[in-house]
Amino acid sequence: MIAADDTRPRVHHSDGGEWVFECPGCCCLHAFGKNHAFNGDAVRPTFLPALLIGSVTAGTVGIRRCHAHVTEGRLQFLSDSTHALAGHTVDMEPWQQ
């Protein structure tokens, strides 16, 4: 859990108008666009609906998928994600960029 006295933002508002964060599962930036509702809290962000990056079709190999709920600064990676954090919930890291 993010400590109550931790005020470091987890997301950054980009020049393109999206909210971005560093995904610990994919080790790259992901963005929430205008089709996502945002609670307005950069320290403990919540976005709806879930984030879905990439796609996987039955029988394909090597395609990455990241599927996660973001609630109060925590990433709940769904089991259909293709990285090591699939099925796990972790705190978002503070924005470092």
N, C-alpha and C positions, 0 to 999 in steps of 0.2 A: 504494500500500500504506500502511496505517496504520503510522506509525513505532513502533518497539519501545518508546520512552519515552512515547508518548502514552497517557495513562490516562483520557481523557475518555470518558464513556459515550456510546454511539450510540443506545441505546434507553432508554425510561423506563417504569417499572411504574405504570400508571394506577390510579386509585381503583377502577375497574371490574374490575381483575384482569388486564387485557391489557397486553402490551408494545407501546408505540407508538414511532414514529419519523417524522421528516420525510422524505417522498419527494421527491427532487430532480427526478424526472420529472413528477410531478403537482402539485408545490408545495403539498402538504397532508399531513396526518397519515394514516398507515395503522396498523393494529393487527394483532398476532398474538394469537389467542385460545387457548383451552384445547385446541383440536384440533391445535395445532402443538407439536412437540417443540422445546425450547430448550436450548442447551448451558450456560446459566447465566452466560455471560460478557457483561456489558453493554457492554464496550469492543470486543470482537471477536465479536459475536453470530452464531450459526448457528441457523436455524430450519428445521424440516422439517415438512410438505412445503412446496413453493413457495407464495408468496403470490399470490392471484388476487383482484383487486378489479375489479368491474364485469363486464360481459359484452358480447360483440359477436355479433350474429346476421347472417348473410349478408343484404346489401341494406339494412342500417340505417346511418344517418348520425348522427354527433354523440354516439354513446355512447362513453364513455371506458373503457379497460381498462388495468390495470397488472398485469403478470405477471412475477414475479421470484423468483430463488433468492437467499437470504441466507446467505452462507458467510464466516465469519471476518471480519465487518465490511464485507464487500463485497456490493454489489447487482449481480446479473447479470440485466439486464432482457431478457426473452425477446422474440423478434421479433414476437409477436402483441400486444405492448403498443402503445397508440395514441398515445404521446407521443414526443418527440424523442430520448429515451434508449433506445428500443427497439433491441435488438441490441448494446447497450454494457454494459460492466461498470465501476462506479465505487465508490469508497470511500463508506461511510455518513458523513454529516456528524455532528459531535458534537451531542448533545442541547442545545437552546437554550431550550426553553420554560420 
